[in-house]
Protein backbone atom coordinates (compact mmCIF):
# COMPACT_ATOMS: atom_id res chain seq x y z
CA UNK A 1 0.00 0.00 0.00
CA UNK A 2 2.79 2.43 0.90
CA UNK A 3 4.56 1.67 -2.35
CA UNK A 4 1.49 2.77 -4.28
CA UNK A 5 1.11 5.97 -2.25
CA UNK A 6 4.76 6.91 -2.77
CA UNK A 7 4.47 6.11 -6.48
CA UNK A 8 1.47 8.43 -6.84
CA UNK A 9 3.45 11.23 -5.19
CA UNK A 10 6.43 10.63 -7.46
CA UNK A 11 4.26 10.55 -10.60
CA UNK A 12 2.86 13.94 -9.61
CA UNK A 13 6.23 15.48 -8.68
CA UNK A 14 8.59 14.17 -11.37
CA UNK A 15 9.18 15.76 -14.74
CA UNK A 16 7.16 14.23 -17.61
CA UNK A 17 9.30 12.20 -20.01
CA UNK A 18 12.04 11.45 -17.50
CA UNK A 19 13.24 7.99 -16.54
CA UNK A 20 12.12 8.59 -12.96
CA UNK A 21 8.58 9.26 -14.17
CA UNK A 22 8.53 6.06 -16.22
CA UNK A 23 9.72 3.98 -13.27
CA UNK A 24 7.19 5.65 -10.99
CA UNK A 25 4.36 4.82 -13.39
CA UNK A 26 5.53 1.20 -13.70
CA UNK A 27 5.75 0.92 -9.91
CA UNK A 28 2.30 2.50 -9.54
CA UNK A 29 0.76 0.06 -12.01
CA UNK A 30 2.35 -2.95 -10.31
CA UNK A 31 1.17 -1.70 -6.91
CA UNK A 32 -2.38 -1.22 -8.17
CA UNK A 33 -2.30 -4.68 -9.74
CA UNK A 34 -1.13 -6.19 -6.46
CA UNK A 35 -3.85 -4.40 -4.47
CA UNK A 36 -6.45 -5.50 -7.03
CA UNK A 37 -5.38 -9.13 -6.77
CA UNK A 38 -5.55 -8.98 -2.97
CA UNK A 39 -9.06 -7.47 -3.10
CA UNK A 40 -10.28 -10.15 -5.52
CA UNK A 41 -8.81 -12.96 -3.41
CA UNK A 42 -10.32 -11.60 -0.20
CA UNK A 43 -13.77 -11.19 -1.76
CA UNK A 44 -13.68 -14.72 -3.20
CA UNK A 45 -12.98 -16.20 0.23
CA UNK A 46 -16.02 -14.60 1.88
CA UNK A 47 -19.32 -16.48 1.51
MARFIBA-943320 format. One record per atom (N, C-alpha, C, O, CB): atom name; z, y, x; residue in one letter. Coordinates in Angstrom, 1 decimal, padded with zeros to 4 digits. Atoms other than C-alpha are relative to their C-alpha. Glycine has a CB too. Example, Ala and Ser with C-alpha at 12.3 -4.5 7.8 and 13.67 -1.06 7.14 Angstrom:
BEGIN
+-------+--------+--------+--------+---------+
! atomo !      z !      y !      x ! residuo !
+-------+--------+--------+--------+---------+
!     N !  000.0 ! -001.2 !  000.9 !       A !
!    CA !  007.8 ! -004.5 !  012.3 !       A !
!     C !  000.0 !  001.2 !  000.9 !       A !
!     O !  000.7 !  001.2 !  001.9 !       A !
!    CB !  001.2 !  000.0 ! -001.0 !       A !
!     N !  000.0 ! -001.1 ! -000.9 !       S !
!    CA !  007.1 ! -001.1 !  013.7 !       S !
!     C !  000.8 !  001.1 ! -000.8 !       S !
!     O !  000.9 !  002.2 ! -000.3 !       S !
!    CB ! -001.4 !  000.5 !  000.4 !       S !
+-------+--------+--------+--------+---------+
***
This chain:
BEGIN
+-------+--------+--------+--------+---------+
! atomo !      z !      y !      x ! residuo !
+-------+--------+--------+--------+---------+
!     N !  000.0 ! -001.2 !  000.8 !       X !
!    CA !  000.0 !  000.0 !  000.0 !       X !
!     C !  000.0 !  001.3 !  000.9 !       X !
!     O ! -000.7 !  002.2 !  000.6 !       X !
!    CB !  001.2 !  000.0 ! -000.9 !       X !
!     N ! -000.1 ! -001.1 ! -000.9 !       X !
!    CA !  000.9 !  002.4 !  002.8 !       X !
!     C ! -001.3 !  000.2 !  000.7 !       X !
!     O ! -001.7 !  001.4 !  001.0 !       X !
!    CB !  001.1 ! -000.1 !  001.0 !       X !
!     N !  001.2 ! -000.1 ! -000.7 !       X !
!    CA ! -002.3 !  001.7 !  004.6 !       X !
!     C ! -001.1 !  000.7 ! -000.9 !       X !
!     O ! -001.8 !  001.5 ! -000.4 !       X !
!    CB ! -000.6 ! -001.4 !  000.3 !       X !
!     N !  000.9 ! -000.7 !  000.9 !       X !
!    CA ! -004.3 !  002.8 !  001.5 !       X !
!     C !  000.4 !  001.4 ! -000.2 !       X !
!     O ! -000.5 !  002.3 ! -000.2 !       X !
!    CB !  000.1 ! -000.7 ! -001.4 !       X !
!     N ! -000.5 ! -001.4 !  000.2 !       X !
!    CA ! -002.2 !  006.0 !  001.1 !       X !
!     C ! -000.4 !  000.8 !  001.2 !       X !
!     O ! -000.9 !  001.9 !  001.1 !       X !
!    CB !  001.5 !  000.1 ! -000.2 !       X !
!     N !  000.4 ! -000.7 ! -001.3 !       X !
!    CA ! -002.8 !  006.9 !  004.8 !       X !
!     C ! -001.5 !  000.2 !  000.1 !       X !
!     O ! -002.0 !  001.2 !  000.5 !       X !
!    CB !  000.6 ! -000.8 !  001.2 !       X !
!     N !  001.5 ! -000.1 ! -000.1 !       X !
!    CA ! -006.5 !  006.1 !  004.5 !       X !
!     C ! -000.5 !  001.1 ! -000.9 !       X !
!     O ! -001.5 !  001.8 ! -000.6 !       X !
!    CB ! -000.6 ! -001.3 ! -000.4 !       X !
!     N !  000.4 ! -001.0 !  000.9 !       X !
!    CA ! -006.8 !  008.4 !  001.5 !       X !
!     C !  000.2 !  001.4 !  000.6 !       X !
!     O ! -000.7 !  002.3 !  000.6 !       X !
!    CB !  000.7 !  000.0 ! -001.4 !       X !
!     N ! -000.3 ! -001.2 ! -000.6 !       X !
!    CA ! -005.2 !  011.2 !  003.4 !       X !
!     C ! -001.0 !  000.3 !  001.2 !       X !
!     O ! -001.5 !  001.4 !  001.3 !       X !
!    CB !  001.4 !  000.0 !  000.6 !       X !
!     N !  001.0 ! -000.1 ! -001.1 !       X !
!    CA ! -007.5 !  010.6 !  006.4 !       X !
!     C ! -001.4 !  000.3 ! -000.5 !       X !
!     O ! -002.1 !  001.1 !  000.1 !       X !
!    CB !  000.0 ! -001.2 !  000.9 !       X !
!     N !  001.3 ! -000.3 !  000.5 !       X !
!    CA ! -010.6 !  010.6 !  004.3 !       X !
!     C ! -000.1 !  001.4 ! -000.5 !       X !
!     O ! -001.1 !  002.1 ! -000.3 !       X !
!    CB ! -000.3 ! -001.0 ! -001.2 !       X !
!     N !  000.0 ! -001.4 !  000.4 !       X !
!    CA ! -009.6 !  013.9 !  002.9 !       X !
!     C !  000.0 !  001.0 !  001.2 !       X !
!     O ! -000.7 !  002.0 !  001.1 !       X !
!    CB !  001.2 !  000.3 ! -000.9 !       X !
!     N ! -000.2 ! -001.0 ! -001.1 !       X !
!    CA ! -008.7 !  015.5 !  006.2 !       X !
!     C ! -001.0 ! -000.1 !  001.1 !       X !
!     O ! -001.2 !  000.9 !  001.9 !       X !
!    CB !  001.4 ! -000.2 !  000.6 !       X !
!     N !  001.0 !  000.1 ! -001.1 !       X !
!    CA ! -011.4 !  014.2 !  008.6 !       X !
!     C ! -001.3 !  000.6 ! -000.3 !       X !
!     O ! -001.7 !  000.8 ! -001.5 !       X !
!    CB ! -000.2 ! -001.5 !  000.4 !       X !
!     N !  001.3 ! -000.7 !  000.1 !       X !
!    CA ! -014.7 !  015.8 !  009.2 !       X !
!     C ! -001.1 ! -001.0 ! -000.5 !       X !
!     O ! -001.2 ! -002.1 !  000.0 !       X !
!    CB ! -000.5 !  000.6 !  001.3 !       X !
!     N !  001.0 !  000.9 !  000.5 !       X !
!    CA ! -017.6 !  014.2 !  007.2 !       X !
!     C ! -001.0 ! -000.3 !  001.1 !       X !
!     O ! -001.4 !  000.6 !  001.8 !       X !
!    CB ! -000.7 !  000.7 ! -001.3 !       X !
!     N !  001.0 !  000.4 ! -001.0 !       X !
!    CA ! -020.0 !  012.2 !  009.3 !       X !
!     C !  000.6 ! -000.5 !  001.3 !       X !
!     O ! -000.2 ! -000.9 !  002.2 !       X !
!    CB ! -001.0 !  001.1 !  000.3 !       X !
!     N ! -000.6 !  000.4 ! -001.2 !       X !
!    CA ! -017.5 !  011.5 !  012.0 !       X !
!     C !  000.4 ! -001.5 !  000.0 !       X !
!     O !  000.5 ! -002.1 ! -001.1 !       X !
!    CB !  001.3 !  000.8 !  000.3 !       X !
!     N ! -000.4 !  001.4 !  000.0 !       X !
!    CA ! -016.5 !  008.0 !  013.2 !       X !
!     C !  001.3 ! -000.2 ! -000.6 !       X !
!     O !  001.6 ! -001.3 ! -001.2 !       X !
!    CB !  000.0 ! -000.5 !  001.5 !       X !
!     N ! -001.3 !  000.1 !  000.6 !       X !
!    CA ! -013.0 !  008.6 !  012.1 !       X !
!     C ! -000.1 ! -000.1 ! -001.5 !       X !
!     O !  000.7 ! -000.9 ! -002.1 !       X !
!    CB !  000.9 !  001.2 !  000.4 !       X !
!     N !  000.2 !  000.0 !  001.4 !       X !
!    CA ! -014.2 !  009.3 !  008.6 !       X !
!     C ! -000.5 ! -001.4 ! -000.5 !       X !
!     O ! -000.1 ! -001.9 ! -001.5 !       X !
!    CB ! -000.9 !  001.1 ! -000.5 !       X !
!     N !  000.6 !  001.3 !  000.4 !       X !
!    CA ! -016.2 !  006.1 !  008.5 !       X !
!     C !  001.1 ! -001.1 !  000.1 !       X !
!     O !  001.1 ! -002.0 ! -000.8 !       X !
!    CB ! -001.2 ! -000.4 !  001.0 !       X !
!     N ! -001.0 !  001.0 ! -000.1 !       X !
!    CA ! -013.3 !  004.0 !  009.7 !       X !
!     C !  001.1 !  000.2 ! -001.1 !       X !
!     O !  001.7 ! -000.8 ! -001.6 !       X !
!    CB !  000.7 !  000.0 !  001.4 !       X !
!     N ! -000.9 ! -000.3 !  001.1 !       X !
!    CA ! -011.0 !  005.7 !  007.2 !       X !
!     C ! -000.5 ! -000.6 ! -001.3 !       X !
!     O !  000.2 ! -001.1 ! -002.1 !       X !
!    CB !  000.3 !  001.5 ! -000.1 !       X !
!     N !  000.6 !  000.5 !  001.2 !       X !
!    CA ! -013.4 !  004.8 !  004.4 !       X !
!     C !  000.0 ! -001.5 ! -000.1 !       X !
!     O !  000.3 ! -002.1 ! -001.1 !       X !
!    CB ! -001.4 !  000.6 ! -000.2 !       X !
!     N !  000.0 !  001.5 !  000.0 !       X !
!    CA ! -013.7 !  001.2 !  005.5 !       X !
!     C !  001.4 ! -000.5 ! -000.2 !       X !
!     O !  001.6 ! -001.5 ! -000.9 !       X !
!    CB ! -000.5 ! -000.5 !  001.4 !       X !
!     N ! -001.4 !  000.4 !  000.2 !       X !
!    CA ! -009.9 !  000.9 !  005.7 !       X !
!     C !  000.4 !  000.2 ! -001.4 !       X !
!     O !  001.1 ! -000.6 ! -002.0 !       X !
!    CB !  000.9 !  000.8 !  001.0 !       X !
!     N ! -000.4 ! -000.3 !  001.4 !       X !
!    CA ! -009.5 !  002.5 !  002.3 !       X !
!     C ! -000.6 ! -001.1 ! -000.9 !       X !
!     O !  000.1 ! -001.6 ! -001.8 !       X !
!    CB ! -000.6 !  001.4 ! -000.4 !       X !
!     N !  000.6 !  001.0 !  000.8 !       X !
!    CA ! -012.0 !  000.1 !  000.8 !       X !
!     C !  000.7 ! -001.4 !  000.1 !       X !
!     O !  000.9 ! -002.1 ! -000.9 !       X !
!    CB ! -001.5 ! -000.1 !  000.3 !       X !
!     N ! -000.7 !  001.2 ! -000.2 !       X !
!    CA ! -010.3 ! -002.9 !  002.4 !       X !
!     C !  001.4 !  000.0 ! -000.7 !       X !
!     O !  001.8 ! -001.1 ! -001.2 !       X !
!    CB !  000.1 ! -000.4 !  001.5 !       X !
!     N ! -001.3 ! -000.1 !  000.6 !       X !
!    CA ! -006.9 ! -001.7 !  001.2 !       X !
!     C ! -000.1 ! -000.1 ! -001.5 !       X !
!     O !  000.7 ! -000.8 ! -002.2 !       X !
!    CB !  000.6 !  001.3 !  000.4 !       X !
!     N !  000.2 !  000.1 !  001.5 !       X !
!    CA ! -008.2 ! -001.2 ! -002.4 !       X !
!     C ! -000.4 ! -001.4 ! -000.4 !       X !
!     O !  000.1 ! -001.9 ! -001.4 !       X !
!    CB ! -001.0 !  001.0 ! -000.4 !       X !
!     N !  000.3 !  001.4 !  000.3 !       X !
!    CA ! -009.7 ! -004.7 ! -002.3 !       X !
!     C !  001.2 ! -000.9 !  000.0 !       X !
!     O !  001.4 ! -001.7 ! -000.8 !       X !
!    CB ! -001.1 ! -000.5 !  001.0 !       X !
!     N ! -001.2 !  000.8 ! -000.2 !       X !
!    CA ! -006.5 ! -006.2 ! -001.1 !       X !
!     C !  001.0 !  000.2 ! -001.2 !       X !
!     O !  001.5 ! -000.7 ! -001.8 !       X !
!    CB !  000.8 !  000.4 !  001.3 !       X !
!     N ! -000.8 ! -000.3 !  001.1 !       X !
!    CA ! -004.5 ! -004.4 ! -003.8 !       X !
!     C ! -000.6 ! -000.6 ! -001.3 !       X !
!     O !  000.2 ! -001.1 ! -002.2 !       X !
!    CB !  000.2 !  001.5 ! -000.2 !       X !
!     N !  000.6 !  000.6 !  001.1 !       X !
!    CA ! -007.0 ! -005.5 ! -006.4 !       X !
!     C !  000.2 ! -001.5 ! -000.1 !       X !
!     O !  000.4 ! -002.0 ! -001.2 !       X !
!    CB ! -001.5 !  000.3 !  000.0 !       X !
!     N ! -000.2 !  001.4 !  000.0 !       X !
!    CA ! -006.8 ! -009.1 ! -005.4 !       X !
!     C !  001.5 ! -000.4 ! -000.3 !       X !
!     O !  001.7 ! -001.3 ! -001.1 !       X !
!    CB ! -000.3 ! -000.6 !  001.4 !       X !
!     N ! -001.4 !  000.3 !  000.4 !       X !
!    CA ! -003.0 ! -009.0 ! -005.6 !       X !
!     C !  000.3 !  000.2 ! -001.4 !       X !
!     O !  001.0 ! -000.6 ! -002.1 !       X !
!    CB !  000.9 !  001.0 !  000.9 !       X !
!     N ! -000.2 ! -000.2 !  001.5 !       X !
!    CA ! -003.1 ! -007.5 ! -009.1 !       X !
!     C ! -000.6 ! -001.1 ! -000.8 !       X !
!     O !  000.0 ! -001.6 ! -001.7 !       X !
!    CB ! -000.7 !  001.4 ! -000.4 !       X !
!     N !  000.6 !  001.1 !  000.8 !       X !
!    CA ! -005.5 ! -010.2 ! -010.3 !       X !
!     C !  000.8 ! -001.2 !  000.1 !       X !
!     O !  001.0 ! -001.9 ! -000.9 !       X !
!    CB ! -001.4 ! -000.2 !  000.5 !       X !
!     N ! -000.8 !  001.2 ! -000.2 !       X !
!    CA ! -003.4 ! -013.0 ! -008.8 !       X !
!     C !  001.3 !  000.1 ! -000.8 !       X !
!     O !  001.7 ! -000.9 ! -001.4 !       X !
!    CB !  000.3 ! -000.2 !  001.5 !       X !
!     N ! -001.3 ! -000.1 !  000.7 !       X !
!    CA ! -000.2 ! -011.6 ! -010.3 !       X !
!     C ! -000.2 ! -000.1 ! -001.5 !       X !
!     O !  000.6 ! -000.8 ! -002.2 !       X !
!    CB !  000.7 !  001.3 !  000.3 !       X !
!     N !  000.3 !  000.1 !  001.5 !       X !
!    CA ! -001.8 ! -011.2 ! -013.8 !       X !
!     C ! -000.4 ! -001.4 ! -000.4 !       X !
!     O ! -000.1 ! -001.8 ! -001.5 !       X !
!    CB ! -001.1 !  001.0 ! -000.3 !       X !
!     N !  000.4 !  001.4 !  000.4 !       X !
!    CA ! -003.2 ! -014.7 ! -013.7 !       X !
!     C !  001.2 ! -000.9 ! -000.1 !       X !
!     O !  001.2 ! -001.9 ! -000.9 !       X !
!    CB ! -001.0 ! -000.6 !  001.1 !       X !
!     N ! -001.2 !  000.8 !  000.0 !       X !
!    CA !  000.2 ! -016.2 ! -013.0 !       X !
!     C !  000.9 !  000.2 ! -001.2 !       X !
!     O !  001.6 ! -000.8 ! -001.6 !       X !
!    CB !  000.8 !  000.3 !  001.3 !       X !
!     N ! -000.8 ! -000.3 !  001.2 !       X !
!    CA !  001.9 ! -014.6 ! -016.0 !       X !
!     C ! -000.7 ! -000.6 ! -001.2 !       X !
!     O ! -001.9 ! -000.6 ! -001.4 !       X !
!    CB !  000.2 !  001.5 ! -000.2 !       X !
!     N !  000.6 !  000.6 !  001.2 !       X !
!    CA !  001.5 ! -016.5 ! -019.3 !       X !
!     C ! -000.4 !  001.0 ! -001.1 !       X !
!     O ! -000.9 !  000.6 ! -002.1 !       X !
!    CB !  001.0 ! -000.9 ! -000.6 !       X !
+-------+--------+--------+--------+---------+
***
